[in-house]
Amino acid sequence: MTDVHLCDHAFRAWSELLWVLDKTKVNLVIDQTFALIVQNWPSFSDNTRVEASKTLETLRKKYNTLLQERIGFLPSLASIPMLSKLENEIARLKAKEDPVTQLTTFSERCNDENAVVVRQALLELVPFLEMHQGLIHQSAISQKPLPALTMLSRSLLDICVRFANNHGDILGLCASCLGLIGALDPYRVETLREKKRIIVLSNFLNGAEVLKFAACMLEEVLKLFQATSNTKSQGYLAWLMQELCKFSKFTPEFASTKEDAAPATSQYQAWFGIDESTRTALTPFLSSRYQIMGNKKLEPVQYPIFSRGISHATWLRNFTLDLLLRAKEYNAHEIFSGVAKVIPHQDLSIDTFIVPFAAANAIIDGDEETSNNIRGELLRILETDVQGANHVEATNIKQCSEVGETPPRVTFANCEIQNVFQILDYLVLWLQEKRKAAAEARLLAGKTGRGISEIDEMETIQQVSAVESLLQSIPAKVISQRAVECGSFARALFHWEQYYREEQAKSEARQSYFPKDDLLQHLQFIYAQIDEPDSIEGISAHLQVLNPEQQIMEHRKAGRWTAAQSWYELALAEKPDDPQTQVDLLTCLKESGQYGTSRDTNESLVANACSRRYPQLRGWFSRCQISLTNHHAFRYRSGLVDRQVGSTRENACTTFRTSCRHFT
């Protein structure tokens, strides 16, 4: 309906569709029907407007009970005078709900996958939040914030991710809503999203585990299918969903079976593990007959794949395809072969999701040559010098080894760039969970008196050994250094501490010199990046000598701005023209609340920057001057200072205008 010339015909088709659906199916599209009419009303012809009015009236008469049950979810018709009678009735019923309940309803409306429904919900949410600012303020100052407000904030943040690549108007409305809610205290409000994680411990040998993986992948492929506008890409994704349903033995009977009446089989458990709206959308693929014609045969690639000149997309695609083609076991081969046929016609989303599982499968089932190839590929990326590369090459290297979640987030629409860290994280977690499962199995066998199968025990040992061998062959120092370059300081900290312990053990065993201070200084630098003042001070206690830079860093991270200011003043006396020292001194003055001194210092540095032509500092000093001016303006408006502040504020504005003329 986005096409003005086709919206009338599209609505007639939509209207006809409504009357062939049963009540359970109408329940899924009724919100979208209202939203479509409201948003496309200006584009409708007079005849279509009359037809839309009749459609809503018929819905009211035929599904009156259903509409009353979902009254909070129905979009407002206030913008359409022709539908004022129906809007008055809807508004009367909505008025019976308290504001907190309406906030919860808005949160659920914002969680909808359909952009039309979400856009309409946001359009109504903005005036609602403006009207209930008192409720929001009361929640902010109360001991326990409203759970409904927390849910709404989480939904709005999810919208920013879900519609990041399109629907810019939705993002603008979302930003307005977040601004009206205001900043939430992370120590009092928990807005973390529950993340769906999956680990294939059996290496695709356990039927129930494989079905769980296939069902999870079905959910995410469907999301990608719904977000894709290219019909060719949708065709390939439809075929993949069809094949995953066929592999999982999901038949058309599954769609008509109620959960409480379903047989207790692993297939039905996996099917009902999928949320209801997704099951409804997957129903057509239970009996579809898509085919891929003329798909070319894929051949294994030659290692090493990575080089400085190769793009991240090319490397990831080739590496993923090679791993998928190496699957040996039946279940892994059936799933991976289908994915391998589809991903050449998609973006990198599916590659990013599947590559950790494919890598683990290849390492466990593959021979020594396969493990060496994977190990060499990962090390080649981690050890490639970023400093000596140009901008494009450095970007590709970082993308190939950039930070990912642990284990990979089960999402396609918003997945991060595939990277080496993602594979390593999954392998580490797989190893931990595999050892835990093996220990629990031995404990259970000891309690019941049933011994563990020798074949199963040997297979577990072989799998753990293969993964452990690869992880141990990648130096912790290399991972930590690359993590620092990619800005993943938590990961860098973990591996640098591991490297520190390894070097300490080696020195003790050889009774040789241990470069303790050098390693601790780098560890202190990492802690500084993640803002851990207690850890920085703790490391300082173990250092034999503290240089001025380390003492300044310790003061800054601990919030001792006055102490840091003293160091910067001494440094500035020695090097009065050092730009970085000037910026650091201003930062200390500003953070310690010395706005008057900071303003005077900034004015002198502005003149210095202009006379000496420091272009890199002019923008920073300008922002600093704006911040100081706004600070005085805020104090003036709040009545916290006397009338003399007015002249000070005017002087600050005059200075800033003069500085701007210098900059131009």
C-alpha positions as CSV (number, residue, x, y, z in Angstrom):
1,M,0.0,0.0,0.0
2,T,3.0,2.3,0.0
3,D,2.4,2.9,-3.7
4,V,-0.2,5.6,-4.1
5,H,-1.4,4.2,-7.4
6,L,-1.9,0.7,-6.0
7,C,-3.1,1.3,-2.5
8,D,-6.8,1.2,-3.5
9,H,-6.5,-2.2,-5.2
10,A,-4.2,-3.4,-2.3
11,F,-6.8,-2.5,0.3
12,R,-9.6,-4.3,-1.7
13,A,-7.5,-7.4,-1.7
14,W,-6.8,-7.1,2.0
15,S,-10.5,-6.6,2.7
16,E,-11.4,-9.7,0.8
17,L,-8.8,-11.7,2.7
18,L,-10.4,-10.7,6.0
19,W,-13.7,-12.4,5.3
20,V,-12.1,-15.8,4.5
21,L,-10.2,-16.0,7.7
22,D,-11.5,-17.7,10.9
23,K,-11.7,-15.9,14.2
24,T,-8.2,-17.1,15.4
25,K,-6.6,-15.8,12.2
26,V,-8.5,-12.5,12.3
27,N,-7.1,-11.9,15.8
28,L,-3.6,-11.8,14.3
29,V,-4.4,-9.1,11.6
30,I,-7.0,-6.9,13.2
31,D,-4.5,-4.4,14.6
32,Q,-2.7,-4.2,11.3
33,T,-6.1,-3.6,9.5
34,F,-6.8,-0.6,11.7
35,A,-3.3,0.7,11.3
36,L,-3.3,0.3,7.5
37,I,-6.5,2.3,7.2
38,V,-5.3,5.1,9.5
39,Q,-2.0,5.5,7.8
40,N,-3.2,5.2,4.2
41,W,-6.5,7.1,4.5
42,P,-5.1,10.2,2.8
43,S,-4.1,8.1,-0.2
44,F,-7.5,6.3,-0.5
45,S,-10.0,7.4,-3.1
46,D,-13.5,8.3,-2.0
47,N,-14.9,4.9,-2.9
48,T,-12.1,3.1,-1.0
49,R,-12.7,5.3,2.0
50,V,-16.4,4.3,2.0
51,E,-15.3,0.6,1.7
52,A,-12.8,1.0,4.5
53,S,-15.5,2.5,6.7
54,K,-17.8,-0.5,5.9
55,T,-15.0,-2.9,6.6
56,L,-14.5,-1.5,10.1
57,E,-18.2,-1.5,10.8
58,T,-18.5,-5.1,9.7
59,L,-15.6,-6.1,11.9
60,R,-17.3,-4.3,14.8
61,K,-20.6,-6.2,14.3
62,K,-19.0,-9.6,13.5
63,Y,-16.2,-9.6,16.1
64,N,-17.5,-7.2,18.7
65,T,-16.4,-9.4,21.6
66,L,-12.9,-9.8,20.2
67,L,-12.5,-6.1,19.6
68,Q,-13.5,-5.3,23.2
69,E,-10.9,-7.8,24.5
70,R,-8.3,-6.1,22.4
71,I,-9.5,-2.6,22.9
72,G,-6.2,-1.3,24.2
73,F,-4.4,-2.6,21.1
74,L,-6.7,-0.9,18.5
75,P,-5.1,2.1,16.8
76,S,-6.8,5.5,17.3
77,L,-9.1,6.7,14.5
78,A,-9.1,10.3,15.8
79,S,-7.4,11.6,12.6
80,I,-10.4,10.5,10.5
81,P,-13.6,12.6,11.0
82,M,-15.6,10.1,8.9
83,L,-15.0,7.4,11.5
84,S,-15.6,9.7,14.6
85,K,-18.5,7.5,15.8
86,L,-16.4,4.4,16.0
87,E,-13.5,6.4,17.5
88,N,-15.7,7.8,20.3
89,E,-16.7,4.3,21.3
90,I,-13.1,3.1,21.2
91,A,-11.9,6.1,23.2
92,R,-14.7,5.5,25.8
93,L,-13.6,1.9,26.4
94,K,-9.9,2.8,26.5
95,A,-10.6,5.5,29.1
96,K,-11.6,2.8,31.5
97,E,-8.0,1.5,31.6
98,D,-5.5,3.1,33.9
99,P,-2.3,4.7,32.5
100,V,-0.1,1.9,33.8
101,T,-2.1,-0.7,31.9
102,Q,-2.0,1.4,28.8
103,L,1.8,1.7,29.1
104,T,2.0,-2.1,29.2
105,T,-0.3,-2.3,26.1
106,F,1.9,0.2,24.3
107,S,4.9,-2.0,25.1
108,E,3.3,-5.0,23.6
109,R,2.2,-3.0,20.5
110,C,5.8,-1.9,20.0
111,N,7.0,-5.5,20.1
112,D,5.0,-6.3,16.9
113,E,7.1,-7.3,13.9
114,N,5.0,-5.3,11.5
115,A,6.3,-1.8,10.7
116,V,2.8,-0.4,10.1
117,V,1.6,-1.5,13.6
118,V,4.7,-0.2,15.3
119,R,4.6,3.1,13.5
120,Q,1.0,3.7,14.6
121,A,1.8,2.7,18.1
122,L,4.6,5.2,18.3
123,L,2.5,8.0,16.8
124,E,0.0,7.5,19.6
125,L,2.6,6.9,22.3
126,V,4.3,10.4,21.9
127,P,1.2,12.4,22.9
128,F,0.4,9.8,25.6
129,L,3.8,10.3,27.2
130,E,3.5,14.1,27.0
131,M,0.2,13.9,28.8
132,H,1.5,11.6,31.6
133,Q,4.8,13.3,32.4
134,G,3.7,13.3,36.1
135,L,3.4,9.5,36.2
136,I,6.9,9.2,34.6
137,H,8.4,11.7,37.1
138,Q,6.8,9.9,40.0
139,S,8.2,6.6,38.8
140,A,11.7,8.2,38.5
141,I,11.8,9.4,42.1
142,S,10.0,6.4,43.7
143,Q,11.9,3.6,45.4
144,K,10.7,1.1,42.8
145,P,10.2,2.3,39.2
146,L,7.2,1.1,37.3
147,P,7.8,-2.3,35.7
148,A,5.5,-1.1,32.8
149,L,7.9,1.8,32.1
150,T,10.9,-0.6,32.1
151,M,9.1,-2.9,29.7
152,L,8.3,0.1,27.4
153,S,11.9,1.3,27.4
154,R,13.1,-2.2,26.5
155,S,10.6,-2.3,23.7
156,L,11.7,1.1,22.3
157,L,15.4,0.1,22.4
158,D,14.5,-3.1,20.5
159,I,12.7,-1.1,17.9
160,C,15.9,0.9,17.3
161,V,17.7,-2.3,16.5
162,R,14.9,-4.1,14.6
163,F,14.3,-1.2,12.2
164,A,17.8,0.2,12.0
165,N,18.3,-0.4,8.3
166,N,15.0,1.1,7.1
167,H,11.9,3.1,8.3
168,G,13.8,6.2,9.4
169,D,10.5,7.8,10.6
170,I,10.1,4.9,13.1
171,L,13.5,5.6,14.5
172,G,12.7,9.3,14.8
173,L,9.5,8.6,16.7
174,C,11.3,6.1,18.9
175,A,13.9,8.7,19.8
176,S,11.1,11.1,20.7
177,C,9.5,8.6,23.0
178,L,12.8,7.7,24.7
179,G,13.4,11.4,25.2
180,L,10.0,11.9,26.9
181,I,10.7,8.9,29.2
182,G,14.1,10.3,30.1
183,A,17.3,8.6,31.2
184,L,16.8,5.5,33.3
185,D,19.1,4.6,36.2
186,P,20.8,1.3,35.2
187,Y,21.3,0.5,38.9
188,R,17.6,0.6,39.6
189,V,16.0,-0.3,36.3
190,E,16.9,-3.6,34.6
191,T,16.3,-3.3,30.8
192,L,18.4,-6.3,29.7
193,R,16.8,-8.4,26.9
194,E,16.6,-12.1,27.4
195,K,18.9,-13.7,24.9
196,K,18.2,-17.0,23.2
197,R,21.3,-19.1,23.2
198,I,21.9,-22.6,21.8
199,I,24.9,-24.9,22.1
200,V,25.1,-28.2,20.1
201,L,26.9,-30.4,22.6
202,S,26.3,-33.6,20.8
203,N,27.8,-32.4,17.5
204,F,24.5,-32.9,15.8
205,L,24.1,-36.5,16.9
206,N,21.4,-36.1,19.5
207,G,18.0,-36.0,17.8
208,A,16.2,-33.7,20.3
209,E,19.2,-31.2,20.3
210,V,19.2,-31.1,16.5
211,L,15.5,-30.5,16.4
212,K,15.9,-27.6,18.8
213,F,18.7,-26.2,16.6
214,A,16.6,-26.5,13.5
215,A,13.5,-24.9,15.2
216,C,15.7,-22.0,16.4
217,M,17.1,-21.5,12.9
218,L,13.6,-21.6,11.4
219,E,12.6,-18.7,13.7
220,E,15.5,-16.6,12.6
221,V,15.3,-17.4,8.9
222,L,11.7,-16.3,9.0
223,K,12.7,-13.0,10.5
224,L,15.2,-12.5,7.8
225,F,12.6,-13.5,5.2
226,Q,10.1,-10.9,6.5
227,A,12.8,-8.2,6.6
228,T,13.9,-8.9,3.0
229,S,12.3,-7.1,0.1
230,N,14.2,-8.8,-2.7
231,T,11.9,-11.5,-4.1
232,K,14.8,-13.7,-5.3
233,S,16.3,-13.7,-1.8
234,Q,12.9,-14.4,-0.3
235,G,12.6,-17.4,-2.7
236,Y,15.8,-19.0,-1.5
237,L,14.9,-18.3,2.2
238,A,11.4,-19.9,1.6
239,W,13.1,-23.0,0.2
240,L,15.4,-23.2,3.2
241,M,12.5,-23.0,5.6
242,Q,10.7,-25.6,3.7
243,E,13.7,-28.0,3.8
244,L,14.2,-27.3,7.5
245,C,10.5,-28.2,8.2
246,K,10.9,-31.3,6.1
247,F,14.1,-32.3,7.9
248,S,12.4,-31.7,11.3
249,K,9.4,-33.8,10.1
250,F,7.0,-30.9,10.7
251,T,3.9,-31.8,8.7
252,P,0.7,-29.8,7.9
253,E,-1.1,-31.6,10.8
254,F,1.2,-29.8,13.2
255,A,-0.5,-26.5,12.4
256,S,-4.0,-27.8,13.4
257,T,-2.9,-29.6,16.5
258,K,-3.5,-28.0,19.9
259,E,-0.6,-27.9,22.3
260,D,-2.5,-29.7,25.1
261,A,-3.6,-32.5,22.7
262,A,-0.2,-33.0,21.0
263,P,1.6,-36.3,21.3
264,A,4.7,-36.2,23.6
265,T,7.3,-36.5,20.8
266,S,10.4,-34.5,20.2
267,Q,9.0,-33.1,17.0
268,Y,6.0,-31.7,18.7
269,Q,8.0,-30.4,21.6
270,A,10.3,-28.6,19.1
271,W,7.3,-27.2,17.2
272,F,5.6,-25.8,20.2
273,G,8.9,-24.4,21.4
274,I,8.5,-21.9,18.7
275,D,6.3,-18.9,19.6
276,E,2.7,-18.9,18.2
277,S,3.0,-16.0,15.8
278,T,6.1,-17.6,14.2
279,R,4.3,-21.0,13.9
280,T,1.4,-19.3,12.1
281,A,3.8,-17.7,9.6
282,L,5.7,-21.0,9.1
283,T,2.5,-22.9,8.4
284,P,2.5,-22.4,4.5
285,F,6.1,-23.9,4.4
286,L,4.9,-27.2,5.9
287,S,3.3,-28.1,2.5
288,S,5.1,-25.8,0.1
289,R,7.0,-27.1,-3.0
290,Y,9.8,-24.7,-3.7
291,Q,12.7,-26.0,-5.7
292,I,16.2,-24.6,-6.5
293,M,17.1,-25.1,-10.2
294,G,20.5,-25.1,-11.7
295,N,22.4,-24.6,-8.4
296,K,26.1,-24.9,-9.2
297,K,28.3,-27.4,-7.3
298,L,30.5,-25.9,-4.6
299,E,34.1,-27.0,-4.3
300,P,36.3,-26.8,-1.1
301,V,38.6,-23.8,-1.1
302,Q,42.4,-23.7,-0.7
303,Y,43.9,-22.6,2.6
304,P,45.0,-20.0,3.7
305,I,41.9,-18.0,2.6
306,F,42.7,-14.7,4.3
307,S,45.1,-12.2,2.9
308,R,45.5,-8.4,3.2
309,G,43.8,-7.7,-0.1
310,I,40.7,-9.8,0.5
311,S,37.5,-8.1,1.8
312,H,35.8,-9.3,4.9
313,A,32.6,-10.4,3.0
314,T,34.7,-12.5,0.6
315,W,36.7,-14.1,3.4
316,L,33.7,-14.9,5.5
317,R,31.6,-16.3,2.6
318,N,34.5,-18.6,1.4
319,F,35.4,-19.7,4.9
320,T,31.8,-20.5,5.9
321,L,31.1,-22.4,2.7
322,D,34.2,-24.6,3.1
323,L,33.2,-25.4,6.7
324,L,29.6,-26.3,5.7
325,L,30.8,-28.6,3.0
326,R,33.0,-30.6,5.4
327,A,30.1,-31.9,7.5
328,K,30.1,-35.7,7.7
329,E,27.4,-36.8,10.1
330,Y,23.9,-37.1,8.6
331,N,22.1,-34.4,10.6
332,A,24.9,-31.8,10.2
333,H,25.2,-32.6,6.5
334,E,21.4,-32.3,5.9
335,I,21.2,-28.9,7.6
336,F,24.6,-27.5,6.4
337,S,24.1,-28.5,2.7
338,G,20.8,-26.7,2.6
339,V,22.3,-23.5,4.1
340,A,25.3,-23.7,1.7
341,K,22.9,-23.6,-1.3
342,V,21.2,-20.4,0.1
343,I,23.9,-18.2,1.5
344,P,25.6,-17.2,-1.8
345,H,22.3,-15.4,-2.6
346,Q,22.0,-13.6,0.8
347,D,23.9,-11.0,2.8
348,L,26.3,-12.1,5.6
349,S,23.6,-12.6,8.3
350,I,23.3,-16.4,7.9
351,D,27.0,-16.8,7.5
352,T,27.5,-15.0,10.8
353,F,25.0,-17.2,12.6
354,I,26.1,-20.6,11.3
355,V,29.9,-20.3,11.2
356,P,30.6,-21.0,14.9
357,F,28.5,-24.2,14.7
358,A,30.1,-25.2,11.4
359,A,33.6,-24.6,12.7
360,A,33.0,-26.7,15.9
361,N,31.6,-29.5,13.8
362,A,34.6,-29.4,11.4
363,I,37.1,-29.4,14.3
364,I,35.4,-32.3,16.1
365,D,34.7,-34.5,13.1
366,G,37.5,-33.4,10.9
367,D,41.0,-34.9,10.6
368,E,44.3,-33.2,11.7
369,E,44.6,-31.4,8.4
370,T,41.2,-29.7,8.8
371,S,42.0,-28.6,12.4
372,N,45.4,-27.2,11.3
373,N,43.7,-25.3,8.4
374,I,41.2,-23.7,10.8
375,R,43.8,-23.0,13.4
376,G,46.1,-21.4,10.8
377,E,43.3,-19.3,9.4
378,L,42.4,-17.9,12.8
379,L,46.0,-17.2,13.7
380,R,46.7,-15.6,10.4
381,I,44.0,-13.1,11.0
382,L,44.9,-12.5,14.7
383,E,48.6,-12.0,13.9
384,T,48.3,-9.8,10.9
385,D,49.7,-6.4,11.7
386,V,47.0,-3.7,11.7
387,Q,49.4,-0.9,12.2
388,G,51.3,-1.6,8.9
389,A,48.1,-1.9,6.9
390,N,46.2,0.9,5.1
391,H,42.8,2.0,6.2
392,V,40.8,-0.5,4.0
393,E,43.0,-3.4,5.0
394,A,42.9,-2.5,8.7
395,T,39.1,-2.4,8.6
396,N,38.9,-5.8,6.9
397,I,41.3,-7.3,9.5
398,K,39.3,-5.9,12.4
399,Q,36.0,-7.0,10.9
400,C,37.4,-10.6,10.5
401,S,38.3,-10.6,14.2
402,E,36.0,-8.1,15.7
403,V,33.9,-8.7,18.8
404,G,30.9,-11.0,18.9
405,E,28.6,-12.2,21.6
406,T,29.2,-15.3,23.6
407,P,27.8,-17.6,22.3
408,P,26.5,-16.0,19.1
409,R,23.3,-14.2,19.4
410,V,20.5,-16.1,17.8
411,T,19.4,-13.3,15.6
412,F,19.8,-12.6,11.9
413,A,18.1,-9.2,11.5
414,N,20.7,-7.4,13.6
415,C,23.7,-9.7,13.8
416,E,27.2,-8.3,14.1
417,I,30.0,-8.8,11.7
418,Q,31.3,-12.3,11.8
419,N,34.7,-12.6,13.4
420,V,37.3,-14.9,14.8
421,F,36.4,-14.0,18.4
422,Q,32.9,-15.3,17.8
423,I,34.2,-18.7,16.9
424,L,36.6,-18.8,19.8
425,D,33.9,-17.7,22.3
426,Y,31.6,-20.5,21.1
427,L,34.4,-23.1,21.3
428,V,35.2,-22.0,24.9
429,L,31.6,-22.2,26.0
430,W,31.1,-25.5,24.2
431,L,34.1,-26.9,26.0
432,Q,32.8,-25.7,29.4
433,E,29.3,-27.1,28.9
434,K,30.7,-30.4,27.5
435,R,32.9,-31.0,30.5
436,K,30.0,-30.1,32.8
437,A,27.6,-32.5,31.0
438,A,30.3,-35.3,31.1
439,A,30.8,-34.8,34.9
440,E,27.1,-34.9,35.5
441,A,26.7,-38.1,33.5
442,R,29.5,-39.8,35.5
443,L,27.9,-38.7,38.8
444,L,24.5,-40.0,37.7
445,A,26.1,-43.3,36.6
446,G,27.8,-43.6,40.0
447,K,24.5,-43.1,41.8
448,T,22.4,-45.5,39.7
449,G,25.2,-48.1,39.4
450,R,25.0,-48.1,35.6
451,G,28.3,-47.6,34.0
452,I,28.9,-45.2,31.1
453,S,29.4,-46.7,27.7
454,E,33.0,-47.0,26.9
455,I,32.3,-45.8,23.4
456,D,30.5,-42.7,24.6
457,E,33.3,-42.0,27.1
458,M,36.0,-42.3,24.4
459,E,33.9,-40.1,22.0
460,T,33.6,-37.4,24.6
461,I,37.3,-37.5,25.4
462,Q,38.1,-37.3,21.7
463,Q,35.8,-34.3,21.1
464,V,37.0,-32.4,24.1
465,S,40.6,-33.1,23.2
466,A,40.1,-31.8,19.6
467,V,38.5,-28.5,20.8
468,E,41.0,-28.0,23.7
469,S,44.0,-28.6,21.4
470,L,42.9,-25.9,19.0
471,L,42.2,-23.3,21.8
472,Q,45.5,-24.0,23.5
473,S,47.4,-23.5,20.2
474,I,46.2,-19.8,20.0
475,P,48.4,-17.7,22.3
476,A,46.4,-15.6,24.9
477,K,48.8,-12.7,24.2
478,V,47.8,-12.6,20.5
479,I,44.1,-12.6,21.3
480,S,44.5,-9.9,24.0
481,Q,46.4,-7.6,21.7
482,R,43.9,-7.9,18.9
483,A,41.1,-7.4,21.3
484,V,42.6,-4.1,22.5
485,E,42.9,-3.0,18.8
486,C,39.2,-3.8,18.3
487,G,38.1,-2.1,21.5
488,S,37.0,-5.3,23.2
489,F,38.7,-4.6,26.5
490,A,36.8,-7.1,28.6
491,R,38.1,-9.9,26.4
492,A,41.5,-8.3,26.3
493,L,41.6,-8.3,30.1
494,F,40.6,-12.0,30.4
495,H,43.3,-13.2,28.0
496,W,46.0,-10.8,29.3
497,E,45.5,-12.1,32.8
498,Q,45.8,-15.6,31.4
499,Y,49.0,-14.6,29.6
500,Y,50.4,-13.1,32.8
501,R,49.8,-16.3,34.7
502,E,51.4,-18.4,31.9
503,E,54.5,-16.2,31.8
504,Q,54.8,-16.2,35.6
505,A,54.6,-20.0,35.7
506,K,57.3,-20.3,33.0
507,S,59.6,-17.9,34.8
508,E,59.2,-19.8,38.1
509,A,59.8,-23.1,36.3
510,R,63.0,-21.8,34.6
511,Q,64.0,-19.6,37.5
512,S,64.4,-16.8,35.1
513,Y,63.6,-13.0,35.0
514,F,59.9,-12.2,35.0
515,P,59.0,-8.8,33.5
516,K,56.3,-8.2,36.1
517,D,56.1,-4.4,35.8
518,D,55.8,-4.4,32.0
519,L,52.9,-6.9,32.0
520,L,51.2,-5.1,34.9
521,Q,51.4,-1.7,33.2
522,H,49.6,-3.1,30.2
523,L,47.0,-4.7,32.5
524,Q,46.5,-1.4,34.2
525,F,46.0,0.3,30.8
526,I,43.2,-2.2,30.0
527,Y,41.6,-1.6,33.4
528,A,41.7,2.1,32.6
529,Q,39.7,1.6,29.5
530,I,36.9,-0.3,31.3
531,D,36.8,2.3,34.1
532,E,37.9,0.1,37.1
533,P,39.6,2.6,39.5
534,D,39.9,0.0,42.3
535,S,41.7,-2.5,40.1
536,I,44.0,0.3,38.8
537,E,45.0,1.2,42.4
538,G,45.4,-2.5,43.3
539,I,47.9,-2.9,40.4
540,S,49.7,0.3,41.3
541,A,50.4,-1.3,44.7
542,H,52.3,-4.1,43.0
543,L,54.4,-1.8,40.7
544,Q,57.9,-1.0,41.9
545,V,57.9,2.5,40.3
546,L,54.9,4.7,39.3
547,N,55.6,7.2,36.6
548,P,53.6,10.4,36.4
549,E,51.3,9.1,33.6
550,Q,50.3,6.2,35.8
551,Q,49.6,8.4,38.8
552,I,47.5,10.8,36.7
553,M,45.5,7.9,35.3
554,E,44.9,6.6,38.8
555,H,43.7,10.0,40.0
556,R,41.4,10.5,37.0
557,K,39.8,7.0,37.2
558,A,39.2,7.5,40.9
559,G,37.6,10.9,40.4
560,R,40.4,12.8,42.1
561,W,40.3,15.6,39.5
562,T,42.0,18.2,41.7
563,A,45.0,15.9,42.2
564,A,45.2,15.2,38.5
565,Q,44.8,19.0,37.8
566,S,48.0,19.6,39.8
567,W,50.0,17.2,37.6
568,Y,48.6,18.8,34.4
569,E,49.5,22.3,35.6
570,L,53.1,21.2,36.2
571,A,53.2,19.5,32.8
572,L,51.7,22.6,31.1
573,A,54.4,24.8,32.8
574,E,57.1,22.6,31.2
575,K,55.3,22.4,27.8
576,P,52.9,25.3,27.5
577,D,52.1,24.6,23.8
578,D,51.3,20.9,24.2
579,P,47.7,20.5,22.9
580,Q,46.8,17.3,24.7
581,T,47.9,18.6,28.1
582,Q,45.7,21.7,27.5
583,V,42.7,19.5,26.8
584,D,43.4,17.3,29.8
585,L,43.7,20.3,32.1
586,L,40.4,21.8,30.9
587,T,38.8,18.4,31.4
588,C,39.9,18.3,35.0
589,L,38.7,21.8,35.7
590,K,35.3,21.0,34.1
591,E,34.9,17.7,35.9
592,S,35.8,19.2,39.3
593,G,33.2,21.9,38.9
594,Q,35.6,24.8,38.6
595,Y,33.5,26.4,35.8
596,G,34.8,29.9,36.3
597,T,38.4,28.9,36.2
598,S,37.6,26.5,33.4
599,R,35.9,29.3,31.4
600,D,38.9,31.7,31.8
601,T,41.4,29.0,30.9
602,N,39.4,28.0,27.9
603,E,39.2,31.6,26.6
604,S,43.0,31.9,26.8
605,L,43.4,28.5,25.1
606,V,41.0,29.5,22.4
607,A,43.0,32.5,21.5
608,N,46.2,30.4,21.6
609,A,44.6,27.7,19.4
610,C,43.5,30.4,16.9
611,S,46.8,32.2,16.8
612,R,48.8,29.0,16.4
613,R,46.4,27.5,14.0
614,Y,45.6,24.2,15.9
615,P,42.6,23.0,13.8
616,Q,42.3,19.8,15.8
617,L,41.6,21.8,19.0
618,R,39.3,24.5,17.8
619,G,36.3,22.2,17.6
620,W,37.0,20.8,21.1
621,F,37.4,24.3,22.6
622,S,34.2,25.4,20.9
623,R,32.2,22.5,22.4
624,C,33.8,23.2,25.8
625,Q,32.8,26.9,25.5
626,I,29.2,25.9,24.7
627,S,29.1,23.6,27.7
628,L,30.3,26.3,30.0
629,T,27.8,28.8,28.6
630,N,24.9,26.4,28.9
631,H,26.0,25.7,32.5
632,H,25.8,29.3,33.4
633,A,22.5,29.7,31.6
634,F,21.0,26.8,33.5
635,R,22.1,28.2,36.8
636,Y,20.7,31.6,35.8
637,R,17.3,30.1,34.9
638,S,17.2,28.0,38.0
639,G,17.7,31.0,40.3
640,L,20.7,29.5,42.0
641,V,23.0,32.5,41.5
642,D,22.4,36.3,41.8
643,R,21.8,38.8,39.0
644,Q,25.6,39.2,38.4
645,V,25.6,35.9,36.6
646,G,23.7,37.6,33.8
647,S,26.6,39.7,32.9
648,T,29.0,36.8,33.3
649,R,26.8,34.7,30.9
650,E,26.7,37.6,28.4
651,N,30.5,37.9,28.6
652,A,30.8,34.1,28.0
653,C,28.5,34.4,24.9
654,T,30.4,37.3,23.6
655,T,33.7,35.4,24.0
656,F,32.2,32.4,22.2
657,R,30.9,34.6,19.3
658,T,34.4,36.2,19.0
659,S,36.0,32.7,19.1
660,C,33.6,31.5,16.3
661,R,34.7,34.5,14.1
662,H,38.3,33.4,14.7
663,F,37.5,29.8,13.7
664,T,35.8,30.9,10.4
